[in-house]
Amino acid sequence: MPQPPTEPDNAPTFLALCSHTHLFPGARCRLQGLPEPTAFAAAPQPIDIYLRFSDGAATDAELRTDDPTGPALTVPAYTTGAGTAIDARTWTVRACTATGEEVELTIGTLGTP
């Protein structure tokens, strides 16, 4: 479900459900509410994301596509549901795969901030 716009250009924020309490290489997040999932998976565009982790913790994030090595997910610092502080990080995105109405992001390695 898209979240209310927070940017002056009224860009929507898309929900991404993560299967774990934090990100790591190989972790997966399912982007929801994209208007054309198959087209997005084939050619990802920069978007704002609201990450919701399996323990209920959540944070804003940004999918960037300006890196020559491919898409990257920038995540600010957040705290897990158990109280563990997770530092801000930028992750490469190893794969974007359309799965029905969703796009699954597979996390790669730590990128450069």
Phi and psi in radians as a Rosetta constraint file:
Dihedral C 1 N 2 CA 2 C 2 CIRCULARHARMONIC -1.093 0.35
Dihedral N 2 CA 2 C 2 N 3 CIRCULARHARMONIC 2.485 0.35
Dihedral C 2 N 3 CA 3 C 3 CIRCULARHARMONIC -1.572 0.35
Dihedral N 3 CA 3 C 3 N 4 CIRCULARHARMONIC 2.826 0.35
Dihedral C 3 N 4 CA 4 C 4 CIRCULARHARMONIC -1.030 0.35
Dihedral N 4 CA 4 C 4 N 5 CIRCULARHARMONIC 2.541 0.35
Dihedral C 4 N 5 CA 5 C 5 CIRCULARHARMONIC -1.071 0.35
Dihedral N 5 CA 5 C 5 N 6 CIRCULARHARMONIC 2.476 0.35
Dihedral C 5 N 6 CA 6 C 6 CIRCULARHARMONIC -2.103 0.35
Dihedral N 6 CA 6 C 6 N 7 CIRCULARHARMONIC -0.183 0.35
Dihedral C 6 N 7 CA 7 C 7 CIRCULARHARMONIC -1.692 0.35
Dihedral N 7 CA 7 C 7 N 8 CIRCULARHARMONIC 2.633 0.35
Dihedral C 7 N 8 CA 8 C 8 CIRCULARHARMONIC -1.047 0.35
Dihedral N 8 CA 8 C 8 N 9 CIRCULARHARMONIC -0.455 0.35
Dihedral C 8 N 9 CA 9 C 9 CIRCULARHARMONIC -1.470 0.35
Dihedral N 9 CA 9 C 9 N 10 CIRCULARHARMONIC 0.128 0.35
Dihedral C 9 N 10 CA 10 C 10 CIRCULARHARMONIC 1.061 0.35
Dihedral N 10 CA 10 C 10 N 11 CIRCULARHARMONIC 0.500 0.35
Dihedral C 10 N 11 CA 11 C 11 CIRCULARHARMONIC -1.161 0.35
Dihedral N 11 CA 11 C 11 N 12 CIRCULARHARMONIC 2.326 0.35
Dihedral C 11 N 12 CA 12 C 12 CIRCULARHARMONIC -1.266 0.35
Dihedral N 12 CA 12 C 12 N 13 CIRCULARHARMONIC 2.750 0.35
Dihedral C 12 N 13 CA 13 C 13 CIRCULARHARMONIC -1.926 0.35
Dihedral N 13 CA 13 C 13 N 14 CIRCULARHARMONIC 2.319 0.35
Dihedral C 13 N 14 CA 14 C 14 CIRCULARHARMONIC -1.880 0.35
Dihedral N 14 CA 14 C 14 N 15 CIRCULARHARMONIC 2.436 0.35
Dihedral C 14 N 15 CA 15 C 15 CIRCULARHARMONIC -1.295 0.35
Dihedral N 15 CA 15 C 15 N 16 CIRCULARHARMONIC 2.400 0.35
Dihedral C 15 N 16 CA 16 C 16 CIRCULARHARMONIC -2.259 0.35
Dihedral N 16 CA 16 C 16 N 17 CIRCULARHARMONIC 2.118 0.35
Dihedral C 16 N 17 CA 17 C 17 CIRCULARHARMONIC -1.614 0.35
Dihedral N 17 CA 17 C 17 N 18 CIRCULARHARMONIC 2.171 0.35
Dihedral C 17 N 18 CA 18 C 18 CIRCULARHARMONIC -1.816 0.35
Dihedral N 18 CA 18 C 18 N 19 CIRCULARHARMONIC 2.445 0.35
Dihedral C 18 N 19 CA 19 C 19 CIRCULARHARMONIC -1.442 0.35
Dihedral N 19 CA 19 C 19 N 20 CIRCULARHARMONIC -0.011 0.35
Dihedral C 19 N 20 CA 20 C 20 CIRCULARHARMONIC -2.372 0.35
Dihedral N 20 CA 20 C 20 N 21 CIRCULARHARMONIC 3.127 0.35
Dihedral C 20 N 21 CA 21 C 21 CIRCULARHARMONIC -1.472 0.35
Dihedral N 21 CA 21 C 21 N 22 CIRCULARHARMONIC -0.145 0.35
Dihedral C 21 N 22 CA 22 C 22 CIRCULARHARMONIC -2.765 0.35
Dihedral N 22 CA 22 C 22 N 23 CIRCULARHARMONIC 2.968 0.35
Dihedral C 22 N 23 CA 23 C 23 CIRCULARHARMONIC -1.674 0.35
Dihedral N 23 CA 23 C 23 N 24 CIRCULARHARMONIC 2.665 0.35
Dihedral C 23 N 24 CA 24 C 24 CIRCULARHARMONIC -2.858 0.35
Dihedral N 24 CA 24 C 24 N 25 CIRCULARHARMONIC 2.860 0.35
Dihedral C 24 N 25 CA 25 C 25 CIRCULARHARMONIC -0.992 0.35
Dihedral N 25 CA 25 C 25 N 26 CIRCULARHARMONIC 2.198 0.35
Dihedral C 25 N 26 CA 26 C 26 CIRCULARHARMONIC 1.703 0.35
Dihedral N 26 CA 26 C 26 N 27 CIRCULARHARMONIC -0.257 0.35
Dihedral C 26 N 27 CA 27 C 27 CIRCULARHARMONIC -1.094 0.35
Dihedral N 27 CA 27 C 27 N 28 CIRCULARHARMONIC 2.716 0.35
Dihedral C 27 N 28 CA 28 C 28 CIRCULARHARMONIC -2.243 0.35
Dihedral N 28 CA 28 C 28 N 29 CIRCULARHARMONIC 2.505 0.35
Dihedral C 28 N 29 CA 29 C 29 CIRCULARHARMONIC -2.272 0.35
Dihedral N 29 CA 29 C 29 N 30 CIRCULARHARMONIC 2.418 0.35
Dihedral C 29 N 30 CA 30 C 30 CIRCULARHARMONIC -1.844 0.35
Dihedral N 30 CA 30 C 30 N 31 CIRCULARHARMONIC 1.909 0.35
Dihedral C 30 N 31 CA 31 C 31 CIRCULARHARMONIC -1.300 0.35
Dihedral N 31 CA 31 C 31 N 32 CIRCULARHARMONIC 2.318 0.35
Dihedral C 31 N 32 CA 32 C 32 CIRCULARHARMONIC -2.119 0.35
Dihedral N 32 CA 32 C 32 N 33 CIRCULARHARMONIC 2.642 0.35
Dihedral C 32 N 33 CA 33 C 33 CIRCULARHARMONIC 1.475 0.35
Dihedral N 33 CA 33 C 33 N 34 CIRCULARHARMONIC 0.123 0.35
Dihedral C 33 N 34 CA 34 C 34 CIRCULARHARMONIC -1.204 0.35
Dihedral N 34 CA 34 C 34 N 35 CIRCULARHARMONIC 2.417 0.35
Dihedral C 34 N 35 CA 35 C 35 CIRCULARHARMONIC -1.134 0.35
Dihedral N 35 CA 35 C 35 N 36 CIRCULARHARMONIC -0.610 0.35
Dihedral C 35 N 36 CA 36 C 36 CIRCULARHARMONIC -2.378 0.35
Dihedral N 36 CA 36 C 36 N 37 CIRCULARHARMONIC 1.403 0.35
Dihedral C 36 N 37 CA 37 C 37 CIRCULARHARMONIC -0.969 0.35
Dihedral N 37 CA 37 C 37 N 38 CIRCULARHARMONIC -0.750 0.35
Dihedral C 37 N 38 CA 38 C 38 CIRCULARHARMONIC -1.117 0.35
Dihedral N 38 CA 38 C 38 N 39 CIRCULARHARMONIC -0.769 0.35
Dihedral C 38 N 39 CA 39 C 39 CIRCULARHARMONIC -1.142 0.35
Dihedral N 39 CA 39 C 39 N 40 CIRCULARHARMONIC -0.704 0.35
Dihedral C 39 N 40 CA 40 C 40 CIRCULARHARMONIC -1.120 0.35
Dihedral N 40 CA 40 C 40 N 41 CIRCULARHARMONIC -0.765 0.35
Dihedral C 40 N 41 CA 41 C 41 CIRCULARHARMONIC -1.074 0.35
Dihedral N 41 CA 41 C 41 N 42 CIRCULARHARMONIC -0.631 0.35
Dihedral C 41 N 42 CA 42 C 42 CIRCULARHARMONIC -1.288 0.35
Dihedral N 42 CA 42 C 42 N 43 CIRCULARHARMONIC -0.572 0.35
Dihedral C 42 N 43 CA 43 C 43 CIRCULARHARMONIC -2.547 0.35
Dihedral N 43 CA 43 C 43 N 44 CIRCULARHARMONIC 1.397 0.35
Dihedral C 43 N 44 CA 44 C 44 CIRCULARHARMONIC -1.004 0.35
Dihedral N 44 CA 44 C 44 N 45 CIRCULARHARMONIC 2.534 0.35
Dihedral C 44 N 45 CA 45 C 45 CIRCULARHARMONIC -2.050 0.35
Dihedral N 45 CA 45 C 45 N 46 CIRCULARHARMONIC 2.722 0.35
Dihedral C 45 N 46 CA 46 C 46 CIRCULARHARMONIC -1.125 0.35
Dihedral N 46 CA 46 C 46 N 47 CIRCULARHARMONIC 2.317 0.35
Dihedral C 46 N 47 CA 47 C 47 CIRCULARHARMONIC -2.543 0.35
Dihedral N 47 CA 47 C 47 N 48 CIRCULARHARMONIC 2.777 0.35
Dihedral C 47 N 48 CA 48 C 48 CIRCULARHARMONIC -1.578 0.35
Dihedral N 48 CA 48 C 48 N 49 CIRCULARHARMONIC 2.471 0.35
Dihedral C 48 N 49 CA 49 C 49 CIRCULARHARMONIC -2.274 0.35
Dihedral N 49 CA 49 C 49 N 50 CIRCULARHARMONIC 2.542 0.35
Dihedral C 49 N 50 CA 50 C 50 CIRCULARHARMONIC -1.943 0.35
Dihedral N 50 CA 50 C 50 N 51 CIRCULARHARMONIC 1.829 0.35
Dihedral C 50 N 51 CA 51 C 51 CIRCULARHARMONIC -1.446 0.35
Dihedral N 51 CA 51 C 51 N 52 CIRCULARHARMONIC 2.247 0.35
Dihedral C 51 N 52 CA 52 C 52 CIRCULARHARMONIC -2.067 0.35
Dihedral N 52 CA 52 C 52 N 53 CIRCULARHARMONIC 2.100 0.35
Dihedral C 52 N 53 CA 53 C 53 CIRCULARHARMONIC -1.566 0.35
Dihedral N 53 CA 53 C 53 N 54 CIRCULARHARMONIC 2.914 0.35
Dihedral C 53 N 54 CA 54 C 54 CIRCULARHARMONIC -1.111 0.35
Dihedral N 54 CA 54 C 54 N 55 CIRCULARHARMONIC -0.383 0.35
Dihedral C 54 N 55 CA 55 C 55 CIRCULARHARMONIC -1.633 0.35
Dihedral N 55 CA 55 C 55 N 56 CIRCULARHARMONIC 0.131 0.35
Dihedral C 55 N 56 CA 56 C 56 CIRCULARHARMONIC 1.619 0.35
Dihedral N 56 CA 56 C 56 N 57 CIRCULARHARMONIC -0.233 0.35
Dihedral C 56 N 57 CA 57 C 57 CIRCULARHARMONIC -1.138 0.35
Dihedral N 57 CA 57 C 57 N 58 CIRCULARHARMONIC 2.648 0.35
Dihedral C 57 N 58 CA 58 C 58 CIRCULARHARMONIC -2.599 0.35
Dihedral N 58 CA 58 C 58 N 59 CIRCULARHARMONIC 2.718 0.35
Dihedral C 58 N 59 CA 59 C 59 CIRCULARHARMONIC -2.774 0.35
Dihedral N 59 CA 59 C 59 N 60 CIRCULARHARMONIC 2.747 0.35
Dihedral C 59 N 60 CA 60 C 60 CIRCULARHARMONIC -1.310 0.35
Dihedral N 60 CA 60 C 60 N 61 CIRCULARHARMONIC 2.736 0.35
Dihedral C 60 N 61 CA 61 C 61 CIRCULARHARMONIC -2.690 0.35
Dihedral N 61 CA 61 C 61 N 62 CIRCULARHARMONIC 3.015 0.35
Dihedral C 61 N 62 CA 62 C 62 CIRCULARHARMONIC -2.428 0.35
Dihedral N 62 CA 62 C 62 N 63 CIRCULARHARMONIC 2.255 0.35
Dihedral C 62 N 63 CA 63 C 63 CIRCULARHARMONIC -1.600 0.35
Dihedral N 63 CA 63 C 63 N 64 CIRCULARHARMONIC 2.057 0.35
Dihedral C 63 N 64 CA 64 C 64 CIRCULARHARMONIC -1.865 0.35
Dihedral N 64 CA 64 C 64 N 65 CIRCULARHARMONIC 2.586 0.35
Dihedral C 64 N 65 CA 65 C 65 CIRCULARHARMONIC -2.203 0.35
Dihedral N 65 CA 65 C 65 N 66 CIRCULARHARMONIC 0.211 0.35
Dihedral C 65 N 66 CA 66 C 66 CIRCULARHARMONIC -1.514 0.35
Dihedral N 66 CA 66 C 66 N 67 CIRCULARHARMONIC -0.069 0.35
Dihedral C 66 N 67 CA 67 C 67 CIRCULARHARMONIC -1.402 0.35
Dihedral N 67 CA 67 C 67 N 68 CIRCULARHARMONIC 2.317 0.35
Dihedral C 67 N 68 CA 68 C 68 CIRCULARHARMONIC -1.106 0.35
Dihedral N 68 CA 68 C 68 N 69 CIRCULARHARMONIC -0.317 0.35
Dihedral C 68 N 69 CA 69 C 69 CIRCULARHARMONIC -1.526 0.35
Dihedral N 69 CA 69 C 69 N 70 CIRCULARHARMONIC -0.042 0.35
Dihedral C 69 N 70 CA 70 C 70 CIRCULARHARMONIC 2.104 0.35
Dihedral N 70 CA 70 C 70 N 71 CIRCULARHARMONIC -3.046 0.35
Dihedral C 70 N 71 CA 71 C 71 CIRCULARHARMONIC -1.073 0.35
Dihedral N 71 CA 71 C 71 N 72 CIRCULARHARMONIC 2.633 0.35
Dihedral C 71 N 72 CA 72 C 72 CIRCULARHARMONIC -2.425 0.35
Dihedral N 72 CA 72 C 72 N 73 CIRCULARHARMONIC 2.532 0.35
Dihedral C 72 N 73 CA 73 C 73 CIRCULARHARMONIC -1.905 0.35
Dihedral N 73 CA 73 C 73 N 74 CIRCULARHARMONIC 2.015 0.35
Dihedral C 73 N 74 CA 74 C 74 CIRCULARHARMONIC -1.718 0.35
Dihedral N 74 CA 74 C 74 N 75 CIRCULARHARMONIC 2.131 0.35
Dihedral C 74 N 75 CA 75 C 75 CIRCULARHARMONIC -2.151 0.35
Dihedral N 75 CA 75 C 75 N 76 CIRCULARHARMONIC 2.165 0.35
Dihedral C 75 N 76 CA 76 C 76 CIRCULARHARMONIC -1.262 0.35
Dihedral N 76 CA 76 C 76 N 77 CIRCULARHARMONIC 2.989 0.35
Dihedral C 76 N 77 CA 77 C 77 CIRCULARHARMONIC -1.063 0.35
Dihedral N 77 CA 77 C 77 N 78 CIRCULARHARMONIC 2.517 0.35
Dihedral C 77 N 78 CA 78 C 78 CIRCULARHARMONIC -2.658 0.35
Dihedral N 78 CA 78 C 78 N 79 CIRCULARHARMONIC 3.011 0.35
Dihedral C 78 N 79 CA 79 C 79 CIRCULARHARMONIC -2.077 0.35
Dihedral N 79 CA 79 C 79 N 80 CIRCULARHARMONIC 2.309 0.35
Dihedral C 79 N 80 CA 80 C 80 CIRCULARHARMONIC -1.209 0.35
Dihedral N 80 CA 80 C 80 N 81 CIRCULARHARMONIC 2.939 0.35
Dihedral C 80 N 81 CA 81 C 81 CIRCULARHARMONIC -1.051 0.35
Dihedral N 81 CA 81 C 81 N 82 CIRCULARHARMONIC -0.459 0.35
Dihedral C 81 N 82 CA 82 C 82 CIRCULARHARMONIC -1.522 0.35
Dihedral N 82 CA 82 C 82 N 83 CIRCULARHARMONIC -0.027 0.35
Dihedral C 82 N 83 CA 83 C 83 CIRCULARHARMONIC 1.666 0.35
Dihedral N 83 CA 83 C 83 N 84 CIRCULARHARMONIC 0.139 0.35
Dihedral C 83 N 84 CA 84 C 84 CIRCULARHARMONIC -1.397 0.35
Dihedral N 84 CA 84 C 84 N 85 CIRCULARHARMONIC 2.212 0.35
Dihedral C 84 N 85 CA 85 C 85 CIRCULARHARMONIC -1.383 0.35
Dihedral N 85 CA 85 C 85 N 86 CIRCULARHARMONIC 2.257 0.35
Dihedral C 85 N 86 CA 86 C 86 CIRCULARHARMONIC -1.975 0.35
Dihedral N 86 CA 86 C 86 N 87 CIRCULARHARMONIC 2.190 0.35
Dihedral C 86 N 87 CA 87 C 87 CIRCULARHARMONIC -1.205 0.35
Dihedral N 87 CA 87 C 87 N 88 CIRCULARHARMONIC 2.731 0.35
Dihedral C 87 N 88 CA 88 C 88 CIRCULARHARMONIC -1.057 0.35
Dihedral N 88 CA 88 C 88 N 89 CIRCULARHARMONIC 2.442 0.35
Dihedral C 88 N 89 CA 89 C 89 CIRCULARHARMONIC -2.620 0.35
Dihedral N 89 CA 89 C 89 N 90 CIRCULARHARMONIC 2.735 0.35
Dihedral C 89 N 90 CA 90 C 90 CIRCULARHARMONIC -2.076 0.35
Dihedral N 90 CA 90 C 90 N 91 CIRCULARHARMONIC 2.221 0.35
Dihedral C 90 N 91 CA 91 C 91 CIRCULARHARMONIC -1.982 0.35
Dihedral N 91 CA 91 C 91 N 92 CIRCULARHARMONIC 2.446 0.35
Dihedral C 91 N 92 CA 92 C 92 CIRCULARHARMONIC -1.252 0.35
Dihedral N 92 CA 92 C 92 N 93 CIRCULARHARMONIC 2.717 0.35
Dihedral C 92 N 93 CA 93 C 93 CIRCULARHARMONIC -1.899 0.35
Dihedral N 93 CA 93 C 93 N 94 CIRCULARHARMONIC 1.970 0.35
Dihedral C 93 N 94 CA 94 C 94 CIRCULARHARMONIC -1.245 0.35
Dihedral N 94 CA 94 C 94 N 95 CIRCULARHARMONIC -0.627 0.35
Dihedral C 94 N 95 CA 95 C 95 CIRCULARHARMONIC -2.692 0.35
Dihedral N 95 CA 95 C 95 N 96 CIRCULARHARMONIC 2.558 0.35
Dihedral C 95 N 96 CA 96 C 96 CIRCULARHARMONIC -2.126 0.35
Dihedral N 96 CA 96 C 96 N 97 CIRCULARHARMONIC 2.060 0.35
Dihedral C 96 N 97 CA 97 C 97 CIRCULARHARMONIC -2.237 0.35
Dihedral N 97 CA 97 C 97 N 98 CIRCULARHARMONIC 2.196 0.35
Dihedral C 97 N 98 CA 98 C 98 CIRCULARHARMONIC -1.291 0.35
Dihedral N 98 CA 98 C 98 N 99 CIRCULARHARMONIC 2.266 0.35
Dihedral C 98 N 99 CA 99 C 99 CIRCULARHARMONIC -2.313 0.35
Dihedral N 99 CA 99 C 99 N 100 CIRCULARHARMONIC 1.475 0.35
Dihedral C 99 N 100 CA 100 C 100 CIRCULARHARMONIC 1.239 0.35
Dihedral N 100 CA 100 C 100 N 101 CIRCULARHARMONIC -2.121 0.35
Dihedral C 100 N 101 CA 101 C 101 CIRCULARHARMONIC -1.540 0.35
Dihedral N 101 CA 101 C 101 N 102 CIRCULARHARMONIC 0.004 0.35
Dihedral C 101 N 102 CA 102 C 102 CIRCULARHARMONIC -2.024 0.35
Dihedral N 102 CA 102 C 102 N 103 CIRCULARHARMONIC 2.887 0.35
Dihedral C 102 N 103 CA 103 C 103 CIRCULARHARMONIC -2.141 0.35
Dihedral N 103 CA 103 C 103 N 104 CIRCULARHARMONIC 2.152 0.35
Dihedral C 103 N 104 CA 104 C 104 CIRCULARHARMONIC -1.607 0.35
Dihedral N 104 CA 104 C 104 N 105 CIRCULARHARMONIC 2.169 0.35
Dihedral C 104 N 105 CA 105 C 105 CIRCULARHARMONIC -1.686 0.35
Dihedral N 105 CA 105 C 105 N 106 CIRCULARHARMONIC 2.219 0.35
Dihedral C 105 N 106 CA 106 C 106 CIRCULARHARMONIC -1.805 0.35
Dihedral N 106 CA 106 C 106 N 107 CIRCULARHARMONIC 2.134 0.35
Dihedral C 106 N 107 CA 107 C 107 CIRCULARHARMONIC -1.301 0.35
Dihedral N 107 CA 107 C 107 N 108 CIRCULARHARMONIC 2.413 0.35
Dihedral C 107 N 108 CA 108 C 108 CIRCULARHARMONIC -1.758 0.35
Dihedral N 108 CA 108 C 108 N 109 CIRCULARHARMONIC -2.227 0.35
Dihedral C 108 N 109 CA 109 C 109 CIRCULARHARMONIC -1.724 0.35
Dihedral N 109 CA 109 C 109 N 110 CIRCULARHARMONIC 2.957 0.35
Dihedral C 109 N 110 CA 110 C 110 CIRCULARHARMONIC -1.147 0.35
Dihedral N 110 CA 110 C 110 N 111 CIRCULARHARMONIC 2.274 0.35
Dihedral C 110 N 111 CA 111 C 111 CIRCULARHARMONIC -1.721 0.35
Dihedral N 111 CA 111 C 111 N 112 CIRCULARHARMONIC -2.921 0.35
Dihedral C 111 N 112 CA 112 C 112 CIRCULARHARMONIC -1.647 0.35
Dihedral N 112 CA 112 C 112 N 113 CIRCULARHARMONIC 2.465 0.35
